[in-house]
Amino acid sequence: IGDYAFVNCRSLALTSLPGGLARIGDGTFMGCASLALTSLPDGLTSIGDYAFVNCRSLALTSLPDGLTSIGNYAFMDCRRLALTSLPDGLTSIGNYTFMDCASLALTSLPDGLTSIDRMAFRGCTSLALTSLPDGLTSIGCSAFWGCASLALTSLPDSLTSIGDYSFYRCTSLTLTSLPDGLTSIGDGTFEGCTSLGPYVSRQGPANAF
């Protein structure tokens, strides 16, 4: 489906898409507030930037296994999006991809994931991850801002950089140590993380808390 094909079609109430679909373009369903898809075609490999922004009736619980690319802002403000997992083929999560998806209930992330970009999960208050993939190297600014259910107890040893305010007000975060290979921790990274262990508070840079 081409770029911006159905943008702002607020009464569009599709419940399914053609089985042979391989790509959903940039902004394809942006602002389609009545779009009520519960699944996407198995052959889908790519979802473009802004594809489903503000699709507040979108209630997907899974994504196709063959999906390898999800664009920036793709599902931003999809408040009924209730995914519990992501396809194994994803290696990065782009800027603002799932921002304000309050029903997003992921319990794990793909093993091959290497980066989580700016504000990727900001405001995902139902996100209850207890771990991050072992190969993850970077977490962008405000990536998990306000994810109050995020219950990480450790960070992967592969992690080298954490952006500003990445875990701001993640009140369920219970880290007791930081990875030895970490070279950059941004301003306010752990500000408002009231459950953090004292070890982290002593060892991390002052501006991170």
GISUL-V113748 format. One record per residue. N is the residue number from 0. OMEGA is omega in whole degrees, 0 to 359 (none if undefined). NEAR is the number of other ideal C-beta (glycine too) atoms within 8 Angstrom. Layout:
n/omega/near
N/OMEGA/NEAR
N/OMEGA/NEAR
This chain:
n/omega/near
0/186/9
1/181/6
2/173/8
3/185/10
4/183/9
5/187/9
6/177/11
7/171/6
8/193/9
9/180/8
10/180/5
11/187/10
12/178/7
13/176/8
14/178/6
15/177/5
16/182/8
17/184/5
18/183/6
19/185/6
20/181/12
21/185/7
22/169/10
23/189/12
24/179/12
25/173/10
26/188/13
27/183/16
28/183/15
29/177/14
30/178/11
31/190/14
32/182/9
33/181/9
34/189/13
35/178/10
36/175/12
37/176/7
38/176/8
39/184/11
40/183/11
41/183/7
42/183/10
43/180/15
44/187/10
45/173/10
46/187/12
47/176/14
48/174/10
49/190/13
50/184/16
51/181/14
52/176/14
53/173/9
54/192/14
55/175/9
56/182/9
57/187/13
58/179/10
59/175/12
60/177/8
61/175/8
62/182/10
63/182/12
64/183/7
65/182/10
66/182/15
67/184/9
68/174/8
69/187/11
70/175/13
71/177/10
72/192/13
73/183/15
74/183/14
75/177/14
76/171/9
77/195/14
78/178/9
79/179/9
80/189/13
81/179/10
82/175/12
83/177/8
84/176/8
85/181/9
86/183/12
87/184/7
88/181/10
89/177/14
90/178/9
91/174/9
92/190/14
93/180/13
94/173/10
95/189/12
96/183/16
97/183/13
98/177/14
99/171/9
100/191/15
101/181/9
102/182/9
103/189/13
104/179/10
105/176/12
106/177/8
107/176/6
108/183/11
109/182/11
110/183/7
111/184/10
112/180/15
113/180/9
114/173/12
115/191/13
116/186/13
117/173/10
118/185/13
119/182/16
120/183/16
121/176/14
122/177/11
123/191/14
124/178/9
125/182/9
126/187/13
127/178/10
128/174/12
129/178/7
130/176/9
131/184/10
132/184/11
133/182/7
134/183/10
135/181/15
136/182/9
137/175/12
138/186/12
139/181/14
140/175/10
141/186/13
142/182/16
143/182/16
144/174/13
145/178/10
146/190/14
147/180/9
148/181/9
149/190/13
150/179/10
151/175/13
152/178/8
153/175/8
154/184/9
155/179/12
156/181/7
157/187/10
158/180/15
159/184/9
160/176/10
161/185/12
162/180/14
163/173/9
164/184/13
165/183/15
166/182/14
167/178/15
168/170/9
169/193/15
170/178/9
171/181/9
172/184/13
173/178/10
174/174/12
175/178/8
176/178/9
177/181/10
178/181/10
179/184/5
180/182/8
181/182/12
182/183/5
183/173/7
184/186/9
185/178/12
186/173/7
187/186/11
188/183/16
189/181/14
190/179/10
191/178/8
192/192/13
193/180/5
194/183/7
195/178/12
196/183/9
197/180/6
198/181/8
199/182/13
200/180/9
201/190/6
202/182/7
203/177/12
204/187/5
205/184/5
206/181/6
207/185/12
208/none/11
